[in-house]
Structures are given as C-alpha cells and as structure tokens.
C-alpha cells in the first residue's frame, strides 16, 4: 500500500485555535443556515424515494394499479432510479467543473422536478419507470455538487460536521414520505400513491428557489483564476469581512498553491483517476465505499421492509407503516448524534466500529429469523424487530456520518467531482443490483427466504476486512493538506511553505506599518 503523507498544517491549527463559535459569527451563521435548505435538502430526495417505494408497496391501490408486481417487475419499479443515476454520472464533472457547483445543483434539481411530475401522473408501469429514470438521472448531479460545495464553503473547524449532516437529511425525507404515505393510504383511489409521488419534488423546488443565493466554491473560482472573487468569499465567511485577516490570507495562499500544483500534475480527465498509485487507491476506496454503502444490508430494510415483516409474521399494513415511521425517526436521531461526534473520533475508528456492529447485528438477526420462521417462535419474531432497529445506529456511526466527509477528504479538488461520481456510480449500481435481487432472494417460494440474510452476513465480513486494510486516517487536516495524502511529501511541503510565506509577509507588512505610525507620532 502507498504510504500516507503527514505534515504540520498551519491553516488547520489556526482554525482550531479560533475560540469564537460559529453561531457568534454573523456571516458564517448566515452561510450555515442557508446550507440546509439549499444543499442539505438534496439527500431528502434520496430518503423520500426509498420510503416512497417501501411505503407504497403497502398501499393496496398502488399494488392494484401496477398489477400486483412481483419478482423482476417489482424490482425494476424500485431500481429504475439508481439505473438513471448510473446513466447520468459520466457527464457530471463536465458541468460541475466548468459551470460551477451551484449550477450543477440547479440542473439536477430541475431534472428531478420534471421526473416527479411524470411519476405522479404516470398512466402505466413503463411511464412510471421512465419517470424514476429521470429522477435518478438528476439526483447525482445535485449530490456530487452539493456535497462538494458544503465541504469547500465550510470553515475548517466545522467542515466534518457539516458534510456528515448532509447524509442525515436522508432521514428527514424518509420520515416525511413514510408519514405522508401512511396518511394517504386510506384515500380510496390512485391518489393514495400519486400524492406522495408528486411531493417527491418538494426538496428540489426549495433548491431551485434558493441555491443561487449561496456563494460559489472559492476553490472553483481559484481554478478559473477568479482570485478576487474567491478571496472576497473567504474574507466574508471565514474572516467576518476582515480583509486583513491572517487566516483568510493563509487559507487563500494554501488553496491557490495546492490547486496550482494539482493542475500541474493533472489533465482534468478520467485518466487522471488511474495515472498514479495514490489516485488508484483513491478510486478503489471510493468504489468500495459506494458498494458498501448500499450492500451492507441497508437496502433490504429501506426498500423491502414489508417483505421482511411478512416473513416473520407481522403482516398488518397499519403495523408495518407505523414500525417503518419509527425506524426512520430513530435513523434521524442516530444520524444527527453521530454527525456531531465526527470531530471527537478518528475516521477509521468510526468506520471499523460501524462495520463490526453491522456484522454482529446481521448474524443475530439471521439466527432470530430462522427461529421465528422455522421453529415458529414468536419471541424470536419480536427479537427480529429489535435487530432491525439496532441496525440504524450501527450503520449511522460509519456510513451515514462519514461517507461524504470521507469522500471530500480523500479526493483533491481536481478529482473531487469525478471521485464522488465514481462513488455514486458504484453505489447506484449496487443499489440497482440490490433492489432487483433482494425481492427474488427474500421470496419464500421462488427464493430462499430468511436464508438470504446469510449471504449478507458473509459479504459484510468481507467488507470489514477490506475496510481495515485500505482505509487511511484523514481526521484533523485541511482539504489542501489531504490533497497530497498518498503523494510525494515535497508537494505537501510546497503548500505549507506558501502559507508560511504569506503569514511572514503579513507580519513584515504589519511591522512596517507600525513603525511608520510610531515615527509619525514622534514627528507630531
């Protein structure tokens, strides 16, 4: 494996030594509050979708309208969205790196609005599938740009928490979808599923209305040699308008130097992702993280909870709907709690704790399912309900809290859009695979029923080994320092020297101004 470069980063140290909390800084407080409706809400669409598909399957009108779908047909109704995402991913960097993060979010959001309208007014199965393909096509544009923009706008001190909260919004969408569908399932018509389908556009409408009120990424502006605009943004939000701030000048010097070094060694193409051992390791980690984020057992719960509950004897639609809402509420609490912990623990510690807990829970859940189904144990059936809920904190500790934080950290600016796109590609491909295979595997007649959970137990064990072997530590460093995580240490030192030079220049200038002022006072 490639060695890990470590340096003493001045900008990170300056940020950590800043004792003024973000909520006492007017400009930074405004920025963070705007991030929530403009960017955090993007993942609400993902959460909304997972629960729309999960919840509408419980609604009799949806099942009747689509001819009581089973097997492959049922799978494609759910998996059309990740398939659409896979189709759109190769083109994301073109838009993201040329027009900027904000316009990429705008494009993705408008596309999802169009897809949601078609989905809500679908007249047959093929039209419904096409609508979900369109939503899926637009979603990764918003996710890739939104997660990058959060990491690139945030003050270094809070960056990890904000990028971790990005995924927490998933559960807000999931809760709303579960609650809305529970409320509309009693409507005696197709509107019982059409209303939730149309409401899926809600987060995208908010993003379209507000995203241009956010500043553009300073790193994007610097990459386009728009230095004055970039420095103004850093001064406004990271220095509260103080143009003489040493921190803003040091941060500007670090970003400018790092991006210049990146561009010198980058052609801004897909081939860059494989041209060095360090980049190849980044691609491997991003690809595996995409697969693991969808094939660690979560898709089984997110999309086919009804099938799981039916297997263990909990067949009442009302109970299933209430249980599902409770599960999503627990997920939101766990997601927010773990996001607030990311600055207190190392990344590897959280990831390895998460995957170990997931493996233990899946093994226990499999044993309980076998007892409930084969031996008819009602106590084991109820224990299964506990293990499903226990999965939420285990998954959130690693995958939900750290996914986008980690991706923004391991991929440098010139590779970030492509790197997160690769993560999305493998994630959506895994989701597509899972949503098609899970209903077949879980089917007690045509599949293997509860034994299908054993497959996940084996795969999760493999994930734990890969994670322990490949995942580097990235905590307590700036994005610019992490740019050279796997590279020649000389490049990292070049960025550090540029910051030191800028600070030294500021000190000399300040000293000269003080001497002039003192001389003027004596003359007077």
C-alpha positions as CSV (number, residue, x, y, z in Angstrom):
1,X,0.0,0.0,0.0
2,X,1.0,3.6,-0.7
3,X,2.5,5.5,2.3
4,X,0.5,8.3,4.0
5,X,1.9,11.8,3.9
6,X,1.7,13.8,7.2
7,X,2.5,17.5,7.6
8,X,2.0,20.2,10.2
9,X,-0.7,22.3,8.7
10,X,-0.8,25.9,9.7
11,X,-4.3,26.7,8.5
12,X,-5.8,23.8,10.3
13,X,-4.0,24.8,13.5
14,X,-5.2,28.5,13.1
15,X,-8.8,27.3,12.7
16,X,-8.7,25.0,15.7
17,X,-7.2,27.8,17.8
18,X,-10.2,30.1,16.9
19,X,-12.3,30.2,20.1
20,X,-15.2,32.1,18.7
21,X,-18.1,29.6,17.9
22,X,-19.8,29.7,14.5
23,X,-23.1,31.0,15.9
24,X,-21.5,34.2,17.1
25,X,-20.2,35.0,13.6
26,X,-22.9,36.7,11.7
27,X,-21.7,35.9,8.2
28,X,-20.8,32.3,8.9
29,X,-24.1,31.8,10.8
30,X,-26.0,33.0,7.7
31,X,-23.9,30.7,5.4
32,X,-24.6,27.6,7.6
33,X,-28.4,28.3,7.8
34,X,-28.5,28.7,4.0
35,X,-26.7,25.4,3.5
36,X,-29.6,23.5,5.0
37,X,-32.4,24.3,2.6
38,X,-30.0,24.8,-0.4
39,X,-27.8,21.7,-0.1
40,X,-28.6,19.5,2.9
41,X,-32.1,19.0,1.5
42,X,-30.7,17.2,-1.6
43,X,-30.4,14.0,0.4
44,X,-34.0,14.4,1.4
45,X,-34.9,13.3,-2.1
46,X,-33.0,10.0,-1.6
47,X,-34.7,9.3,1.7
48,X,-38.1,10.3,0.3
49,X,-37.6,7.9,-2.6
50,X,-36.5,4.9,-0.5
51,X,-39.6,5.2,1.6
52,X,-41.9,6.0,-1.2
53,X,-41.1,2.7,-2.8
54,X,-41.1,1.0,0.6
55,X,-44.4,2.5,1.8
56,X,-46.4,2.5,-1.4
57,X,-45.9,-1.3,-1.7
58,X,-48.1,-1.5,1.4
59,X,-50.8,0.7,-0.3
60,X,-53.4,-1.6,-2.0
61,X,-54.2,1.0,-4.7
62,X,-50.5,1.1,-5.9
63,X,-50.3,-2.7,-6.0
64,X,-53.6,-3.0,-7.9
65,X,-52.6,-0.2,-10.4
66,X,-49.4,-1.9,-11.3
67,X,-50.9,-5.4,-11.4
68,X,-49.6,-6.8,-8.1
69,X,-45.9,-6.7,-9.2
70,X,-43.6,-9.4,-8.0
71,X,-40.0,-10.5,-8.7
72,X,-38.2,-8.7,-11.6
73,X,-41.1,-6.3,-12.4
74,X,-41.3,-5.3,-8.7
75,X,-37.5,-4.9,-8.7
76,X,-37.4,-2.6,-11.8
77,X,-40.1,-0.4,-10.4
78,X,-37.8,0.3,-7.5
79,X,-34.4,0.1,-9.2
80,X,-35.2,2.5,-12.1
81,X,-33.9,5.4,-10.1
82,X,-30.4,4.1,-9.4
83,X,-30.3,2.9,-13.1
84,X,-31.0,6.5,-14.2
85,X,-28.2,7.7,-11.9
86,X,-25.7,5.4,-13.4
87,X,-26.6,6.7,-16.9
88,X,-26.1,10.3,-15.9
89,X,-22.9,10.0,-13.8
90,X,-20.2,10.2,-16.6
91,X,-21.2,13.7,-17.5
92,X,-21.4,15.3,-14.1
93,X,-17.7,16.5,-14.0
94,X,-18.2,18.4,-17.2
95,X,-21.0,20.5,-15.7
96,X,-19.6,20.6,-12.2
97,X,-16.1,21.7,-13.1
98,X,-17.0,24.1,-15.9
99,X,-20.2,25.9,-14.8
100,X,-19.6,25.6,-11.0
101,X,-21.2,23.7,-8.1
102,X,-24.4,25.9,-7.9
103,X,-25.4,25.4,-11.5
104,X,-24.8,21.7,-11.3
105,X,-27.2,21.6,-8.3
106,X,-29.7,23.6,-10.2
107,X,-29.6,21.3,-13.2
108,X,-30.1,18.2,-11.1
109,X,-32.9,19.8,-9.1
110,X,-34.9,20.9,-12.3
111,X,-34.4,17.4,-13.7
112,X,-35.9,15.8,-10.6
113,X,-38.9,18.1,-10.6
114,X,-39.7,17.0,-14.2
115,X,-39.3,13.4,-13.2
116,X,-41.5,13.7,-10.1
117,X,-44.3,15.3,-12.2
118,X,-44.2,12.4,-14.7
119,X,-44.1,9.9,-11.8
120,X,-47.1,11.4,-10.1
121,X,-49.2,11.4,-13.3
122,X,-48.0,8.1,-14.7
123,X,-50.7,6.1,-16.6
124,X,-48.9,2.8,-16.6
125,X,-45.9,0.9,-15.4
126,X,-43.5,1.9,-18.3
127,X,-44.3,5.6,-17.7
128,X,-43.7,5.2,-14.0
129,X,-40.3,3.5,-14.7
130,X,-39.2,6.3,-17.1
131,X,-40.2,8.9,-14.6
132,X,-38.0,7.3,-12.0
133,X,-35.1,7.0,-14.5
134,X,-35.4,10.8,-15.0
135,X,-35.3,11.4,-11.2
136,X,-32.3,9.1,-10.9
137,X,-30.5,10.9,-13.7
138,X,-30.8,14.3,-12.0
139,X,-30.2,13.2,-8.4
140,X,-26.4,12.6,-8.6
141,X,-25.8,15.9,-10.2
142,X,-27.2,17.6,-7.1
143,X,-25.5,15.2,-4.7
144,X,-22.0,15.4,-6.2
145,X,-22.1,19.2,-6.5
146,X,-23.9,19.7,-3.2
147,X,-21.6,17.6,-1.1
148,X,-18.5,19.2,-2.7
149,X,-19.8,22.7,-2.1
150,X,-20.6,22.1,1.6
151,X,-17.0,20.9,2.1
152,X,-15.5,23.7,0.1
153,X,-17.5,26.5,1.7
154,X,-17.4,25.4,5.4
155,X,-14.9,26.8,7.9
156,X,-12.3,24.1,8.5
157,X,-13.4,23.8,12.1
158,X,-16.9,22.7,11.3
159,X,-16.4,21.1,7.8
160,X,-16.5,17.4,9.0
161,X,-19.7,18.0,11.0
162,X,-21.5,19.7,8.1
163,X,-20.5,17.1,5.5
164,X,-21.7,14.4,7.9
165,X,-25.0,16.2,8.4
166,X,-25.5,16.1,4.6
167,X,-26.5,12.4,4.8
168,X,-28.6,13.0,7.9
169,X,-31.2,14.8,5.8
170,X,-31.9,11.5,4.1
171,X,-34.0,10.5,7.2
172,X,-36.0,13.8,7.1
173,X,-37.1,12.8,3.6
174,X,-37.7,9.2,4.7
175,X,-39.9,10.3,7.7
176,X,-42.0,12.7,5.6
177,X,-42.5,10.1,2.9
178,X,-43.5,7.4,5.5
179,X,-45.8,9.7,7.3
180,X,-47.4,11.1,4.1
181,X,-48.0,7.6,2.7
182,X,-49.4,6.4,6.0
183,X,-51.9,9.3,5.9
184,X,-52.8,8.9,2.2
185,X,-53.1,5.1,2.2
186,X,-56.8,5.5,3.3
187,X,-57.7,7.5,0.2
188,X,-59.9,5.2,-1.8
189,X,-58.2,5.9,-5.2
190,X,-54.9,6.1,-7.0
191,X,-54.2,9.4,-5.3
192,X,-53.2,7.4,-2.3
193,X,-49.8,6.9,-4.1
194,X,-49.9,9.8,-6.5
195,X,-49.8,12.4,-3.8
196,X,-46.6,11.1,-2.2
197,X,-45.1,10.7,-5.7
198,X,-45.7,14.3,-6.5
199,X,-44.4,15.5,-3.2
200,X,-41.1,14.0,-4.0
201,X,-40.3,17.2,-5.9
202,X,-40.5,19.4,-2.8
203,X,-36.8,19.4,-1.8
204,X,-35.8,20.2,-5.4
205,X,-38.3,23.1,-5.6
206,X,-36.6,24.6,-2.5
207,X,-33.1,24.2,-4.1
208,X,-34.1,25.8,-7.3
209,X,-35.5,28.8,-5.4
210,X,-32.5,29.3,-3.1
211,X,-29.3,27.7,-4.4
212,X,-28.1,30.8,-6.3
213,X,-28.3,32.8,-3.0
214,X,-25.3,30.7,-1.9
215,X,-21.7,31.8,-2.8
216,X,-19.8,29.7,-5.3
217,X,-17.0,27.5,-4.2
218,X,-13.8,29.5,-3.7
219,X,-11.8,26.6,-5.0
220,X,-13.8,26.5,-8.2
221,X,-13.2,30.3,-8.6
222,X,-9.5,29.9,-8.0
223,X,-9.3,27.1,-10.5
224,X,-10.8,29.6,-13.1
225,X,-8.3,32.3,-11.9
226,X,-11.1,34.4,-10.5
227,X,-8.9,35.2,-7.4
228,X,-10.5,38.4,-6.2
229,X,-14.0,36.8,-6.1
230,X,-12.6,33.7,-4.2
231,X,-10.7,35.9,-1.7
232,X,-13.8,38.0,-1.1
233,X,-15.8,34.9,-0.2
234,X,-13.2,33.6,2.2
235,X,-12.9,37.1,3.8
236,X,-16.7,37.4,4.1
237,X,-17.5,34.0,5.6
238,X,-14.2,32.8,7.2
239,X,-13.0,36.2,8.5
240,X,-16.3,38.1,9.0
241,X,-15.3,40.7,6.4
242,X,-11.8,41.5,7.8
243,X,-9.6,41.8,4.6
244,X,-6.5,42.0,6.8
245,X,-7.3,38.6,8.4
246,X,-4.2,36.4,8.5
247,X,-6.3,33.3,8.5
248,X,-8.1,34.4,5.2
249,X,-4.8,35.2,3.6
250,X,-3.2,32.0,4.7
251,X,-6.2,29.9,3.5
252,X,-6.1,31.7,0.2
253,X,-2.4,31.0,-0.2
254,X,-2.8,27.4,0.7
255,X,-5.8,26.8,-1.7
256,X,-4.1,28.7,-4.6
257,X,-0.8,26.9,-4.2
258,X,-2.4,23.5,-3.8
259,X,-4.7,23.9,-6.8
260,X,-1.8,25.2,-8.9
261,X,0.3,22.0,-8.0
262,X,-2.8,19.8,-8.7
263,X,-3.3,21.4,-12.1
264,X,0.4,21.0,-13.0
265,X,0.1,17.2,-12.5
266,X,-3.5,16.9,-13.8
267,X,-5.1,16.9,-17.2
268,X,-8.6,17.1,-15.7
269,X,-9.7,13.9,-17.4
270,X,-10.9,10.5,-16.3
271,X,-7.5,9.0,-17.0
272,X,-6.2,11.1,-14.0
273,X,-8.1,8.8,-11.8
274,X,-5.7,5.9,-12.6
275,X,-2.4,7.5,-13.5
276,X,-0.6,7.2,-10.1
277,X,-0.7,4.6,-7.3
278,X,-2.2,7.2,-5.0
279,X,-5.1,8.0,-7.4
280,X,-5.7,4.3,-8.0
281,X,-6.0,3.8,-4.3
282,X,-8.5,6.7,-4.0
283,X,-10.6,5.1,-6.8
284,X,-10.6,1.7,-5.1
285,X,-11.7,3.3,-1.8
286,X,-14.4,5.4,-3.5
287,X,-15.7,2.4,-5.5
288,X,-15.8,0.1,-2.5
289,X,-17.4,2.8,-0.3
290,X,-20.1,3.1,-2.9
291,X,-20.7,-0.6,-3.0
292,X,-20.6,-1.0,0.8
293,X,-22.9,2.0,1.4
294,X,-25.7,0.1,-0.5
295,X,-24.8,-3.6,0.1
296,X,-24.3,-3.7,3.8
297,X,-27.9,-4.8,4.4
298,X,-29.5,-1.3,4.4
299,X,-31.3,-1.7,1.1
300,X,-33.1,-4.7,2.4
301,X,-34.6,-2.6,5.2
302,X,-35.1,0.6,3.2
303,X,-36.9,-0.9,0.2
304,X,-38.3,-4.3,1.3
305,X,-39.2,-3.9,5.0
306,X,-42.7,-5.1,4.2
307,X,-41.4,-8.4,2.8
308,X,-39.2,-8.9,5.8
309,X,-42.0,-8.3,8.3
310,X,-44.3,-10.6,6.3
311,X,-41.6,-13.4,6.6
312,X,-41.6,-13.2,10.4
313,X,-45.4,-12.9,10.7
314,X,-46.1,-9.2,11.1
315,X,-48.5,-8.8,8.1
316,X,-50.8,-6.0,9.2
317,X,-50.2,-3.0,6.9
318,X,-51.0,-0.5,9.6
319,X,-48.4,-2.0,12.0
320,X,-45.8,-2.1,9.1
321,X,-46.4,1.6,8.3
322,X,-46.1,2.6,12.0
323,X,-43.0,0.4,12.5
324,X,-41.4,1.9,9.4
325,X,-42.0,5.5,10.6
326,X,-40.5,4.7,13.9
327,X,-37.4,3.2,12.2
328,X,-36.9,6.3,10.2
329,X,-37.3,8.6,13.2
330,X,-34.7,6.5,15.0
331,X,-32.4,6.8,12.0
332,X,-32.7,10.6,12.0
333,X,-31.8,10.8,15.8
334,X,-28.8,8.5,15.2
335,X,-27.7,10.4,12.1
336,X,-27.6,13.8,13.8
337,X,-26.0,12.4,17.0
338,X,-23.2,10.6,15.1
339,X,-22.6,13.6,12.8
340,X,-21.9,15.7,15.9
341,X,-19.3,13.1,17.1
342,X,-17.1,13.1,14.0
343,X,-14.7,15.7,15.4
344,X,-14.2,13.5,18.6
345,X,-13.2,10.2,17.0
346,X,-10.9,9.2,14.2
347,X,-12.4,8.2,10.9
348,X,-11.0,4.6,10.8
349,X,-12.3,4.0,14.4
350,X,-15.8,5.0,13.4
351,X,-15.8,3.0,10.2
352,X,-14.5,-0.1,11.8
353,X,-16.8,0.2,14.8
354,X,-19.7,0.6,12.4
355,X,-19.0,-2.4,10.1
356,X,-18.2,-4.7,13.1
357,X,-21.6,-3.7,14.8
358,X,-23.4,-4.3,11.5
359,X,-21.9,-7.8,11.2
360,X,-22.9,-8.7,14.8
361,X,-26.5,-7.4,14.3
362,X,-26.9,-9.2,10.9
363,X,-25.7,-12.5,12.4
364,X,-28.1,-12.1,15.4
365,X,-31.0,-11.1,13.1
366,X,-30.4,-14.1,10.8
367,X,-30.5,-16.5,13.8
368,X,-33.6,-14.9,15.2
369,X,-35.3,-15.1,11.8
370,X,-34.5,-18.7,11.5
371,X,-36.0,-19.4,14.9
372,X,-39.1,-17.3,14.1
373,X,-39.8,-18.9,10.7
374,X,-38.6,-22.5,11.1
375,X,-39.4,-23.0,14.8
376,X,-42.4,-20.6,14.9
377,X,-41.0,-18.7,17.9
378,X,-43.0,-15.5,18.4
379,X,-40.4,-14.3,20.9
380,X,-37.7,-14.6,18.1
381,X,-40.0,-12.7,15.7
382,X,-40.2,-9.8,18.2
383,X,-36.4,-10.0,18.6
384,X,-36.1,-9.5,14.8
385,X,-37.9,-6.2,15.3
386,X,-35.3,-5.2,17.8
387,X,-32.4,-6.1,15.5
388,X,-33.8,-4.1,12.6
389,X,-34.0,-1.0,14.8
390,X,-30.5,-1.8,16.2
391,X,-29.2,-1.6,12.7
392,X,-29.8,2.1,12.5
393,X,-27.1,3.3,15.0
394,X,-24.6,0.8,13.7
395,X,-25.0,1.9,10.1
396,X,-25.0,5.6,11.0
397,X,-21.8,5.5,13.0
398,X,-19.8,4.9,9.8
399,X,-21.6,5.0,6.5
400,X,-24.2,7.7,7.2
401,X,-22.0,10.0,9.3
402,X,-18.7,9.7,7.3
403,X,-19.5,8.9,3.7
404,X,-19.4,12.4,2.2
405,X,-17.0,13.7,4.8
406,X,-14.5,11.0,3.8
407,X,-15.0,11.4,0.0
408,X,-14.5,15.1,0.2
409,X,-11.3,14.5,2.2
410,X,-9.7,11.7,0.1
411,X,-10.3,13.2,-3.3
412,X,-8.4,16.5,-4.1
413,X,-10.1,19.4,-5.8
414,X,-9.2,18.5,-9.4
415,X,-10.5,14.9,-8.8
416,X,-13.4,15.6,-6.4
417,X,-16.3,15.7,-8.9
418,X,-15.0,12.6,-10.7
419,X,-14.2,10.8,-7.4
420,X,-17.7,11.4,-5.9
421,X,-19.2,10.4,-9.3
422,X,-17.3,7.1,-9.2
423,X,-18.7,6.6,-5.7
424,X,-22.2,7.3,-6.9
425,X,-21.7,5.0,-9.9
426,X,-20.8,2.0,-7.8
427,X,-23.3,3.0,-5.2
428,X,-26.2,3.3,-7.6
429,X,-25.1,0.2,-9.5
430,X,-25.0,-1.7,-6.2
431,X,-28.4,-0.2,-5.3
432,X,-29.8,-1.3,-8.7
433,X,-28.4,-4.8,-8.1
434,X,-29.8,-5.0,-4.6
435,X,-33.3,-3.7,-5.4
436,X,-33.6,-6.3,-8.2
437,X,-32.0,-9.2,-6.4
438,X,-33.4,-8.7,-2.8
439,X,-37.1,-9.3,-3.6
440,X,-36.2,-12.5,-5.5
441,X,-33.9,-13.7,-2.8
442,X,-36.3,-12.9,0.1
443,X,-39.3,-14.6,-1.6
444,X,-40.0,-17.7,0.5
445,X,-41.5,-19.5,-2.6
446,X,-39.2,-18.7,-5.5
447,X,-36.2,-17.6,-3.5
448,X,-34.5,-18.7,-0.3
449,X,-36.4,-16.6,2.2
450,X,-34.7,-15.9,5.5
451,X,-31.5,-17.8,4.4
452,X,-30.9,-14.9,2.1
453,X,-29.7,-12.9,5.1
454,X,-26.7,-15.4,5.4
455,X,-25.4,-14.0,2.1
456,X,-25.3,-10.6,3.6
457,X,-23.5,-11.9,6.7
458,X,-20.7,-13.3,4.6
459,X,-20.4,-10.2,2.4
460,X,-20.3,-7.8,5.4
461,X,-17.4,-9.8,6.9
462,X,-15.5,-9.3,3.6
463,X,-16.3,-5.6,3.9
464,X,-14.8,-5.4,7.3
465,X,-11.5,-6.9,6.1
466,X,-11.3,-4.6,3.1
467,X,-12.0,-1.5,5.3
468,X,-9.3,-2.4,7.9
469,X,-6.8,-3.0,5.1
470,X,-7.4,0.0,2.8
471,X,-9.0,2.9,4.7
472,X,-6.4,5.7,5.6
473,X,-6.9,8.1,8.5
474,X,-8.0,11.6,7.4
475,X,-9.1,13.4,10.5
476,X,-7.7,16.8,11.8
477,X,-6.4,18.0,8.4
478,X,-7.5,20.7,5.9
479,X,-8.7,19.7,2.4
480,X,-5.5,21.1,1.0
481,X,-3.3,19.1,3.3
482,X,-5.2,16.0,2.4
483,X,-4.7,16.7,-1.3
484,X,-1.3,15.0,-1.0
485,X,-2.4,12.2,1.3
486,X,-0.8,9.5,-0.9
487,X,1.7,11.6,-2.9
488,X,5.2,12.9,-2.7
489,X,5.8,14.8,0.5
490,X,7.5,17.6,-1.4
491,X,4.2,18.7,-2.8
492,X,2.6,18.9,0.6
493,X,5.6,21.0,1.9
494,X,5.3,23.4,-1.1
495,X,1.7,24.3,0.0
496,X,2.9,24.7,3.7
497,X,5.7,26.9,2.6
498,X,3.3,29.1,0.6
499,X,1.2,29.6,3.7
500,X,4.3,30.4,5.9
501,X,5.5,32.9,3.3
502,X,2.1,34.6,3.3
503,X,2.0,34.8,7.1
504,X,5.6,36.1,7.2
505,X,4.8,38.7,4.5
506,X,1.7,39.9,6.6
507,X,3.9,40.1,9.7
508,X,6.5,42.2,8.0
509,X,3.9,44.5,6.5
510,X,2.2,44.9,9.8
511,X,5.6,45.6,11.5
512,X,6.5,48.2,8.8
513,X,3.1,49.9,9.2
514,X,3.5,50.0,13.0
515,X,7.0,51.6,12.6
516,X,5.6,54.3,10.2
517,X,2.8,55.0,12.6
518,X,5.3,55.3,15.5
519,X,7.6,57.6,13.5
520,X,4.7,59.8,12.5
521,X,3.6,60.1,16.1
522,X,7.1,61.3,17.2
523,X,7.3,63.9,14.4
524,X,3.9,65.3,15.5
